[in-house]
Amino acid sequence: MIRKAYKYRIYPNTSQREYFAKVFGCVRFFYNKSLSDMCELYKTTGKTKNITPATYKKEYPFLKDVDSLALCNAQLSRNAAFKAFFRKQNSFPKYKSKRNDQSYTTNNQGSVKFSNNNRYISIPKCPRIRIKKHRDFSGVIKSITVSKTTDEKYYISLLVEECSESINLCDNAIGLDLGLKDLIIDSNGHKYKNHKYLTKSQYKLSREQRKLSLMKKGSNNYSKQRVKIARLHKKINSQRNDYLHKLSRHIIDENQVICIEDLKVKNMTKNDKLARSINDASLSRFVSMLIYKANWYGNIVIKVPSDYPSSQLCSICGYKNPITRDLKVRKWTCPNCNSQHDRDKNAAKNILSKGIEMLTKDGTHPDSLFMLGSLESSSKKPPLL
């Protein structure tokens, strides 16, 4: 069994939007209030206390008007943020802001119903919301998340537990080298374009932001312009996600074993000259898509250590060429075997070889799924993306 989230656009009426605003506000209030009180308690007494929504309901009766499970999920989210902080996995929990995307989660899944040929959905304390159900699902709903984005659009996400899909297992293995000029270069020599959606929209985005800077903060025109900019950002993000989803699914469908370099993207963004380009490429998002889709369909993703010199080694004889440390060297000839190499294609081949070596050494996958003698990369042409 696996869990998948299905996200749909909803169109609430005026009263439903008012209710959502109330729930968003109550969830944000409880999260920030409890976080502040827990910090203050620790400063004064040196002890911690798990504050629940019931602690504030007598003093703040408006908390009783919203879904109680939405507040309970805010409590769980706060506790998870503290655990991640104490495990040094994340920074200290931040206060929620009403200027960012708003959302709340409830687990009262038994009351979720579709009606009128799936044109309406009913959730706890908010019946008959118009919905655009563009895809069906089969399984048990585990939780519901209602969200409002900064561009004034509403969405509902249903977390569904369902049986995993089965696809035809193939014996292909592939190595992927990630970059900025080309987003992906595989061990077959195929290159997948980096469309640079943010860069292409930068002029229009800068023009709209300049208009916003000249407006009076808090005015109606300021609010309209802010939404306009948010919609532009949303379009850029949607274009990027669409491309990454199609590309990651293509790679998963065509290959059973996927070898990829374990890049430290967070450290890479510390370079001021490359930070915008790296964020625009969304390399870490692409890797995460590969991993969770591989878990869905039974593929294997192997992360090759980042200190492995994939760009410096000859993929034919293994000779380590010191001149390739210079990033300006894009093509080179091996002094040992006279093989000519493209830097990125050669790196992808080395990543594949190292990944197969790690796989066979660790024994993390049974030999029955693929034969080592047939671990040839797929020769199919890449999709037109």
Secondary structure as a PSIPRED ss2 file (coil, helix, strand):
# PSIPRED VFORMAT (PSIPRED V4.0)

   1 M C   1.000  0.000  0.000
   2 I E   0.000  0.000  1.000
   3 R E   0.000  0.000  1.000
   4 K E   0.000  0.000  1.000
   5 A E   0.000  0.000  1.000
   6 Y E   0.000  0.000  1.000
   7 K E   0.000  0.000  1.000
   8 Y E   0.000  0.000  1.000
   9 R E   0.000  0.000  1.000
  10 I E   0.000  0.000  1.000
  11 Y E   0.000  0.000  1.000
  12 P C   1.000  0.000  0.000
  13 N C   1.000  0.000  0.000
  14 T H   0.000  1.000  0.000
  15 S H   0.000  1.000  0.000
  16 Q H   0.000  1.000  0.000
  17 R H   0.000  1.000  0.000
  18 E H   0.000  1.000  0.000
  19 Y H   0.000  1.000  0.000
  20 F H   0.000  1.000  0.000
  21 A H   0.000  1.000  0.000
  22 K H   0.000  1.000  0.000
  23 V H   0.000  1.000  0.000
  24 F H   0.000  1.000  0.000
  25 G H   0.000  1.000  0.000
  26 C H   0.000  1.000  0.000
  27 V H   0.000  1.000  0.000
  28 R H   0.000  1.000  0.000
  29 F H   0.000  1.000  0.000
  30 F H   0.000  1.000  0.000
  31 Y H   0.000  1.000  0.000
  32 N H   0.000  1.000  0.000
  33 K H   0.000  1.000  0.000
  34 S H   0.000  1.000  0.000
  35 L H   0.000  1.000  0.000
  36 S H   0.000  1.000  0.000
  37 D H   0.000  1.000  0.000
  38 M H   0.000  1.000  0.000
  39 C H   0.000  1.000  0.000
  40 E H   0.000  1.000  0.000
  41 L H   0.000  1.000  0.000
  42 Y H   0.000  1.000  0.000
  43 K H   0.000  1.000  0.000
  44 T H   0.000  1.000  0.000
  45 T H   0.000  1.000  0.000
  46 G C   1.000  0.000  0.000
  47 K C   1.000  0.000  0.000
  48 T C   1.000  0.000  0.000
  49 K C   1.000  0.000  0.000
  50 N C   1.000  0.000  0.000
  51 I C   1.000  0.000  0.000
  52 T C   1.000  0.000  0.000
  53 P C   1.000  0.000  0.000
  54 A H   0.000  1.000  0.000
  55 T H   0.000  1.000  0.000
  56 Y H   0.000  1.000  0.000
  57 K H   0.000  1.000  0.000
  58 K C   1.000  0.000  0.000
  59 E C   1.000  0.000  0.000
  60 Y C   1.000  0.000  0.000
  61 P H   0.000  1.000  0.000
  62 F H   0.000  1.000  0.000
  63 L H   0.000  1.000  0.000
  64 K H   0.000  1.000  0.000
  65 D H   0.000  1.000  0.000
  66 V C   1.000  0.000  0.000
  67 D C   1.000  0.000  0.000
  68 S H   0.000  1.000  0.000
  69 L H   0.000  1.000  0.000
  70 A H   0.000  1.000  0.000
  71 L H   0.000  1.000  0.000
  72 C H   0.000  1.000  0.000
  73 N H   0.000  1.000  0.000
  74 A H   0.000  1.000  0.000
  75 Q H   0.000  1.000  0.000
  76 L H   0.000  1.000  0.000
  77 S H   0.000  1.000  0.000
  78 R H   0.000  1.000  0.000
  79 N H   0.000  1.000  0.000
  80 A H   0.000  1.000  0.000
  81 A H   0.000  1.000  0.000
  82 F H   0.000  1.000  0.000
  83 K H   0.000  1.000  0.000
  84 A H   0.000  1.000  0.000
  85 F H   0.000  1.000  0.000
  86 F H   0.000  1.000  0.000
  87 R C   1.000  0.000  0.000
  88 K C   1.000  0.000  0.000
  89 Q C   1.000  0.000  0.000
  90 N C   1.000  0.000  0.000
  91 S C   1.000  0.000  0.000
  92 F C   1.000  0.000  0.000
  93 P C   1.000  0.000  0.000
  94 K C   1.000  0.000  0.000
  95 Y C   1.000  0.000  0.000
  96 K C   1.000  0.000  0.000
  97 S C   1.000  0.000  0.000
  98 K C   1.000  0.000  0.000
  99 R C   1.000  0.000  0.000
 100 N C   1.000  0.000  0.000
 101 D C   1.000  0.000  0.000
 102 Q E   0.000  0.000  1.000
 103 S E   0.000  0.000  1.000
 104 Y E   0.000  0.000  1.000
 105 T E   0.000  0.000  1.000
 106 T E   0.000  0.000  1.000
 107 N C   1.000  0.000  0.000
 108 N C   1.000  0.000  0.000
 109 Q H   0.000  1.000  0.000
 110 G H   0.000  1.000  0.000
 111 S H   0.000  1.000  0.000
 112 V C   1.000  0.000  0.000
 113 K E   0.000  0.000  1.000
 114 F E   0.000  0.000  1.000
 115 S E   0.000  0.000  1.000
 116 N C   1.000  0.000  0.000
 117 N C   1.000  0.000  0.000
 118 N C   1.000  0.000  0.000
 119 R C   1.000  0.000  0.000
 120 Y E   0.000  0.000  1.000
 121 I E   0.000  0.000  1.000
 122 S E   0.000  0.000  1.000
 123 I E   0.000  0.000  1.000
 124 P C   1.000  0.000  0.000
 125 K C   1.000  0.000  0.000
 126 C E   0.000  0.000  1.000
 127 P E   0.000  0.000  1.000
 128 R E   0.000  0.000  1.000
 129 I E   0.000  0.000  1.000
 130 R E   0.000  0.000  1.000
 131 I E   0.000  0.000  1.000
 132 K E   0.000  0.000  1.000
 133 K C   1.000  0.000  0.000
 134 H C   1.000  0.000  0.000
 135 R C   1.000  0.000  0.000
 136 D C   1.000  0.000  0.000
 137 F C   1.000  0.000  0.000
 138 S C   1.000  0.000  0.000
 139 G C   1.000  0.000  0.000
 140 V E   0.000  0.000  1.000
 141 I E   0.000  0.000  1.000
 142 K E   0.000  0.000  1.000
 143 S E   0.000  0.000  1.000
 144 I E   0.000  0.000  1.000
 145 T E   0.000  0.000  1.000
 146 V E   0.000  0.000  1.000
 147 S E   0.000  0.000  1.000
 148 K E   0.000  0.000  1.000
 149 T C   1.000  0.000  0.000
 150 T C   1.000  0.000  0.000
 151 D C   1.000  0.000  0.000
 152 E C   1.000  0.000  0.000
 153 K C   1.000  0.000  0.000
 154 Y E   0.000  0.000  1.000
 155 Y E   0.000  0.000  1.000
 156 I E   0.000  0.000  1.000
 157 S E   0.000  0.000  1.000
 158 L E   0.000  0.000  1.000
 159 L E   0.000  0.000  1.000
 160 V E   0.000  0.000  1.000
 161 E E   0.000  0.000  1.000
 162 E E   0.000  0.000  1.000
 163 C C   1.000  0.000  0.000
 164 S C   1.000  0.000  0.000
 165 E C   1.000  0.000  0.000
 166 S C   1.000  0.000  0.000
 167 I C   1.000  0.000  0.000
 168 N C   1.000  0.000  0.000
 169 L C   1.000  0.000  0.000
 170 C C   1.000  0.000  0.000
 171 D C   1.000  0.000  0.000
 172 N C   1.000  0.000  0.000
 173 A E   0.000  0.000  1.000
 174 I E   0.000  0.000  1.000
 175 G E   0.000  0.000  1.000
 176 L E   0.000  0.000  1.000
 177 D E   0.000  0.000  1.000
 178 L E   0.000  0.000  1.000
 179 G C   1.000  0.000  0.000
 180 L C   1.000  0.000  0.000
 181 K C   1.000  0.000  0.000
 182 D E   0.000  0.000  1.000
 183 L E   0.000  0.000  1.000
 184 I E   0.000  0.000  1.000
 185 I E   0.000  0.000  1.000
 186 D E   0.000  0.000  1.000
 187 S C   1.000  0.000  0.000
 188 N C   1.000  0.000  0.000
 189 G C   1.000  0.000  0.000
 190 H C   1.000  0.000  0.000
 191 K E   0.000  0.000  1.000
 192 Y E   0.000  0.000  1.000
 193 K E   0.000  0.000  1.000
 194 N C   1.000  0.000  0.000
 195 H C   1.000  0.000  0.000
 196 K C   1.000  0.000  0.000
 197 Y H   0.000  1.000  0.000
 198 L H   0.000  1.000  0.000
 199 T H   0.000  1.000  0.000
 200 K H   0.000  1.000  0.000
 201 S C   1.000  0.000  0.000
 202 Q H   0.000  1.000  0.000
 203 Y H   0.000  1.000  0.000
 204 K H   0.000  1.000  0.000
 205 L H   0.000  1.000  0.000
 206 S H   0.000  1.000  0.000
 207 R H   0.000  1.000  0.000
 208 E H   0.000  1.000  0.000
 209 Q H   0.000  1.000  0.000
 210 R H   0.000  1.000  0.000
 211 K H   0.000  1.000  0.000
 212 L H   0.000  1.000  0.000
 213 S H   0.000  1.000  0.000
 214 L C   1.000  0.000  0.000
 215 M C   1.000  0.000  0.000
 216 K C   1.000  0.000  0.000
 217 K C   1.000  0.000  0.000
 218 G C   1.000  0.000  0.000
 219 S C   1.000  0.000  0.000
 220 N H   0.000  1.000  0.000
 221 N H   0.000  1.000  0.000
 222 Y H   0.000  1.000  0.000
 223 S H   0.000  1.000  0.000
 224 K H   0.000  1.000  0.000
 225 Q H   0.000  1.000  0.000
 226 R H   0.000  1.000  0.000
 227 V H   0.000  1.000  0.000
 228 K H   0.000  1.000  0.000
 229 I H   0.000  1.000  0.000
 230 A H   0.000  1.000  0.000
 231 R H   0.000  1.000  0.000
 232 L H   0.000  1.000  0.000
 233 H H   0.000  1.000  0.000
 234 K H   0.000  1.000  0.000
 235 K H   0.000  1.000  0.000
 236 I H   0.000  1.000  0.000
 237 N H   0.000  1.000  0.000
 238 S H   0.000  1.000  0.000
 239 Q H   0.000  1.000  0.000
 240 R H   0.000  1.000  0.000
 241 N H   0.000  1.000  0.000
 242 D H   0.000  1.000  0.000
 243 Y H   0.000  1.000  0.000
 244 L H   0.000  1.000  0.000
 245 H H   0.000  1.000  0.000
 246 K H   0.000  1.000  0.000
 247 L H   0.000  1.000  0.000
 248 S H   0.000  1.000  0.000
 249 R H   0.000  1.000  0.000
 250 H H   0.000  1.000  0.000
 251 I H   0.000  1.000  0.000
 252 I H   0.000  1.000  0.000
 253 D H   0.000  1.000  0.000
 254 E H   0.000  1.000  0.000
 255 N C   1.000  0.000  0.000
 256 Q C   1.000  0.000  0.000
 257 V E   0.000  0.000  1.000
 258 I E   0.000  0.000  1.000
 259 C E   0.000  0.000  1.000
 260 I E   0.000  0.000  1.000
 261 E E   0.000  0.000  1.000
 262 D C   1.000  0.000  0.000
 263 L C   1.000  0.000  0.000
 264 K C   1.000  0.000  0.000
 265 V H   0.000  1.000  0.000
 266 K H   0.000  1.000  0.000
 267 N H   0.000  1.000  0.000
 268 M H   0.000  1.000  0.000
 269 T C   1.000  0.000  0.000
 270 K C   1.000  0.000  0.000
 271 N C   1.000  0.000  0.000
 272 D C   1.000  0.000  0.000
 273 K C   1.000  0.000  0.000
 274 L C   1.000  0.000  0.000
 275 A H   0.000  1.000  0.000
 276 R H   0.000  1.000  0.000
 277 S H   0.000  1.000  0.000
 278 I H   0.000  1.000  0.000
 279 N H   0.000  1.000  0.000
 280 D H   0.000  1.000  0.000
 281 A H   0.000  1.000  0.000
 282 S C   1.000  0.000  0.000
 283 L H   0.000  1.000  0.000
 284 S H   0.000  1.000  0.000
 285 R H   0.000  1.000  0.000
 286 F H   0.000  1.000  0.000
 287 V H   0.000  1.000  0.000
 288 S H   0.000  1.000  0.000
 289 M H   0.000  1.000  0.000
 290 L H   0.000  1.000  0.000
 291 I H   0.000  1.000  0.000
 292 Y H   0.000  1.000  0.000
 293 K H   0.000  1.000  0.000
 294 A H   0.000  1.000  0.000
 295 N H   0.000  1.000  0.000
 296 W H   0.000  1.000  0.000
 297 Y H   0.000  1.000  0.000
 298 G C   1.000  0.000  0.000
 299 N C   1.000  0.000  0.000
 300 I E   0.000  0.000  1.000
 301 V E   0.000  0.000  1.000
 302 I E   0.000  0.000  1.000
 303 K E   0.000  0.000  1.000
 304 V E   0.000  0.000  1.000
 305 P C   1.000  0.000  0.000
 306 S C   1.000  0.000  0.000
 307 D C   1.000  0.000  0.000
 308 Y C   1.000  0.000  0.000
 309 P C   1.000  0.000  0.000
 310 S C   1.000  0.000  0.000
 311 S C   1.000  0.000  0.000
 312 Q C   1.000  0.000  0.000
 313 L E   0.000  0.000  1.000
 314 C C   1.000  0.000  0.000
 315 S C   1.000  0.000  0.000
 316 I C   1.000  0.000  0.000
 317 C C   1.000  0.000  0.000
 318 G C   1.000  0.000  0.000
 319 Y C   1.000  0.000  0.000
 320 K E   0.000  0.000  1.000
 321 N C   1.000  0.000  0.000
 322 P H   0.000  1.000  0.000
 323 I H   0.000  1.000  0.000
 324 T H   0.000  1.000  0.000
 325 R H   0.000  1.000  0.000
 326 D C   1.000  0.000  0.000
 327 L C   1.000  0.000  0.000
 328 K C   1.000  0.000  0.000
 329 V C   1.000  0.000  0.000
 330 R C   1.000  0.000  0.000
 331 K E   0.000  0.000  1.000
 332 W E   0.000  0.000  1.000
 333 T E   0.000  0.000  1.000
 334 C C   1.000  0.000  0.000
 335 P C   1.000  0.000  0.000
 336 N C   1.000  0.000  0.000
 337 C C   1.000  0.000  0.000
 338 N C   1.000  0.000  0.000
 339 S C   1.000  0.000  0.000
 340 Q E   0.000  0.000  1.000
 341 H E   0.000  0.000  1.000
 342 D E   0.000  0.000  1.000
 343 R H   0.000  1.000  0.000
 344 D H   0.000  1.000  0.000
 345 K H   0.000  1.000  0.000
 346 N H   0.000  1.000  0.000
 347 A H   0.000  1.000  0.000
 348 A H   0.000  1.000  0.000
 349 K H   0.000  1.000  0.000
 350 N H   0.000  1.000  0.000
 351 I H   0.000  1.000  0.000
 352 L H   0.000  1.000  0.000
 353 S H   0.000  1.000  0.000
 354 K H   0.000  1.000  0.000
 355 G H   0.000  1.000  0.000
 356 I H   0.000  1.000  0.000
 357 E H   0.000  1.000  0.000
 358 M H   0.000  1.000  0.000
 359 L H   0.000  1.000  0.000
 360 T H   0.000  1.000  0.000
 361 K H   0.000  1.000  0.000
 362 D H   0.000  1.000  0.000
 363 G C   1.000  0.000  0.000
 364 T C   1.000  0.000  0.000
 365 H C   1.000  0.000  0.000
 366 P C   1.000  0.000  0.000
 367 D C   1.000  0.000  0.000
 368 S C   1.000  0.000  0.000
 369 L C   1.000  0.000  0.000
 370 F C   1.000  0.000  0.000
 371 M C   1.000  0.000  0.000
 372 L H   0.000  1.000  0.000
 373 G H   0.000  1.000  0.000
 374 S H   0.000  1.000  0.000
 375 L C   1.000  0.000  0.000
 376 E C   1.000  0.000  0.000
 377 S C   1.000  0.000  0.000
 378 S C   1.000  0.000  0.000
 379 S C   1.000  0.000  0.000
 380 K C   1.000  0.000  0.000
 381 K C   1.000  0.000  0.000
 382 P C   1.000  0.000  0.000
 383 P C   1.000  0.000  0.000
 384 L C   1.000  0.000  0.000
 385 L C   1.000  0.000  0.000
